[in-house]
Amino acid sequence: MRKFVALLFTVTSLLTLAATPAAAGPATTDTIHFKDLVETFVDVDPCSGAPGTVTTTSNGVFHTTVKDGTLHTTFTQAGTFVFTPAAPGGLSATGHFAIWGGFNVNNQNVAGTFTFNVVGTRSDGARFSGHALQHMSTTPAGTANLFSKFHC
């Protein structure tokens, strides 16, 4: 899941940078809701590093506001997951996850923060939890500041 978290943060950050508004005017807002979204992808168990396949079912909302040369984006996604190990005899896992991200862009700088939380139970009965926090920002001079932390 760490690859998924990093990829989602990177893609969203790049999309936010590419969508930097230039013109002033009235605010434009867009909101997208999704329910019972099923996604399947290959990743690793975020706490053990074991490779496998993750299937998620989630609900969420993505909101964007553009006004006077600024962009504000926020999203929330929460749901359940099933982790199936790639190796025979490996531990499977089920549980819940929640993701939140927020990004702001103006003509001076860019800032974005992303959180990922997961709690679950492995097939041997062991419980686990993990948390990721990522933040990026730029200064008016263009210097990028990045922070990323994940722990189980």
C-alpha positions as CSV (number, residue, x, y, z in Angstrom):
1,M,0.0,0.0,0.0
2,R,3.0,2.3,0.5
3,K,3.5,2.4,-3.3
4,F,-0.2,3.3,-3.7
5,V,0.0,6.1,-1.2
6,A,3.2,7.5,-2.7
7,L,1.8,7.2,-6.2
8,L,-1.5,8.9,-5.3
9,F,0.2,11.7,-3.6
10,T,2.6,12.3,-6.5
11,V,-0.1,12.1,-9.2
12,T,-2.4,14.4,-7.3
13,S,0.4,16.9,-6.6
14,L,1.4,17.0,-10.3
15,L,-2.2,17.4,-11.4
16,T,-2.6,20.3,-8.9
17,L,0.6,21.9,-10.2
18,A,-0.5,21.5,-13.8
19,A,-3.9,23.0,-13.1
20,T,-2.5,26.2,-11.6
21,P,-5.1,28.9,-12.5
22,A,-4.0,32.2,-14.0
23,A,-7.1,34.4,-14.4
24,A,-9.1,36.2,-11.8
25,G,-12.8,36.0,-11.6
26,P,-15.7,34.3,-9.8
27,A,-15.1,31.1,-7.9
28,T,-15.6,27.9,-9.8
29,T,-16.2,24.7,-7.8
30,D,-16.5,21.1,-8.7
31,T,-17.4,18.2,-6.4
32,I,-17.3,14.6,-7.3
33,H,-18.8,11.9,-5.0
34,F,-18.2,8.2,-5.5
35,K,-19.8,5.3,-3.7
36,D,-18.9,1.6,-3.6
37,L,-15.8,2.1,-5.8
38,V,-14.0,-1.2,-6.2
39,E,-10.3,-1.1,-7.1
40,T,-7.8,-4.0,-7.4
41,F,-4.0,-3.5,-7.7
42,V,-0.7,-5.2,-6.9
43,D,1.2,-3.8,-3.9
44,V,2.8,-4.8,-0.7
45,D,1.5,-5.3,2.8
46,P,2.3,-1.8,4.3
47,C,3.6,-3.3,7.6
48,S,5.3,-6.5,6.6
49,G,6.4,-5.6,3.0
50,A,5.0,-8.9,1.7
51,P,3.9,-8.6,-2.0
52,G,0.3,-9.3,-2.9
53,T,-2.9,-8.1,-4.4
54,V,-5.1,-5.5,-2.7
55,T,-8.8,-5.1,-3.4
56,T,-10.6,-2.0,-1.9
57,T,-14.2,-1.0,-1.8
58,S,-14.6,2.7,-0.8
59,N,-16.6,5.9,-0.8
60,G,-15.3,9.4,-1.2
61,V,-15.5,12.9,-2.3
62,F,-13.1,15.1,-4.4
63,H,-13.7,18.9,-4.2
64,T,-11.9,21.7,-6.1
65,T,-12.4,25.5,-5.9
66,V,-10.7,27.9,-8.3
67,K,-10.9,31.7,-7.5
68,D,-8.8,34.7,-8.4
69,G,-5.7,32.7,-9.5
70,T,-5.8,30.3,-6.6
71,L,-6.7,26.6,-6.5
72,H,-7.9,24.6,-3.5
73,T,-8.4,20.9,-3.7
74,T,-9.4,18.4,-1.0
75,F,-10.4,14.7,-1.1
76,T,-11.4,12.0,1.3
77,Q,-11.7,8.3,0.6
78,A,-12.6,5.6,3.1
79,G,-13.5,1.9,2.9
80,T,-12.5,-1.7,3.4
81,F,-9.7,-3.7,1.9
82,V,-8.7,-7.3,1.4
83,F,-5.0,-8.2,1.0
84,T,-4.2,-11.5,-0.7
85,P,-0.5,-12.5,-0.5
86,A,1.4,-13.5,-3.6
87,A,3.3,-16.2,-1.9
88,P,1.6,-19.5,-1.1
89,G,1.0,-19.8,2.7
90,G,1.5,-16.0,3.2
91,L,-0.8,-14.1,5.6
92,S,-3.9,-12.4,4.1
93,A,-5.4,-9.4,5.8
94,T,-8.7,-7.5,5.9
95,G,-9.6,-4.2,7.4
96,H,-10.4,-0.5,7.0
97,F,-8.5,2.4,5.4
98,A,-9.0,6.2,5.3
99,I,-7.2,8.7,3.0
100,W,-7.3,12.5,3.1
101,G,-5.5,15.1,1.0
102,G,-5.5,18.8,0.7
103,F,-3.7,21.1,-1.8
104,N,-3.5,24.8,-2.3
105,V,-1.9,26.7,-5.2
106,N,-1.5,30.4,-5.8
107,N,0.9,32.6,-7.7
108,Q,3.5,32.5,-4.8
109,N,3.6,28.8,-3.8
110,V,2.1,25.3,-3.6
111,A,1.3,23.3,-0.5
112,G,-0.2,19.8,-0.1
113,T,-0.7,17.4,2.7
114,F,-1.8,13.8,2.5
115,T,-2.7,11.3,5.2
116,F,-3.3,7.5,5.0
117,N,-4.6,5.3,7.9
118,V,-5.1,1.6,7.9
119,V,-6.3,-0.9,10.5
120,G,-6.7,-4.6,10.0
121,T,-6.5,-8.2,11.0
122,R,-4.2,-10.8,9.5
123,S,-5.4,-14.4,8.8
124,D,-3.4,-15.5,11.9
125,G,-5.6,-13.2,14.0
126,A,-2.9,-10.6,14.6
127,R,-4.2,-7.0,14.5
128,F,-2.1,-4.2,12.9
129,S,-2.4,-0.5,12.1
130,G,-0.4,2.0,10.0
131,H,-0.3,5.7,9.4
132,A,1.3,7.8,6.6
133,L,1.8,11.5,6.5
134,Q,3.2,13.3,3.5
135,H,3.6,17.0,3.0
136,M,5.1,19.1,0.2
137,S,5.4,22.8,-0.3
138,T,7.2,25.3,-2.5
139,T,8.5,28.8,-1.7
140,P,8.0,31.8,-3.9
141,A,11.6,31.2,-5.1
142,G,10.6,27.7,-6.2
143,T,12.4,25.7,-3.5
144,A,10.6,22.5,-2.8
145,N,10.2,21.1,0.7
146,L,9.1,17.5,1.1
147,F,8.3,15.4,4.1
148,S,7.1,11.7,4.2
149,K,6.6,9.4,7.2
150,F,5.0,6.0,7.5
151,H,4.9,3.8,10.5
152,C,3.1,0.6,11.6
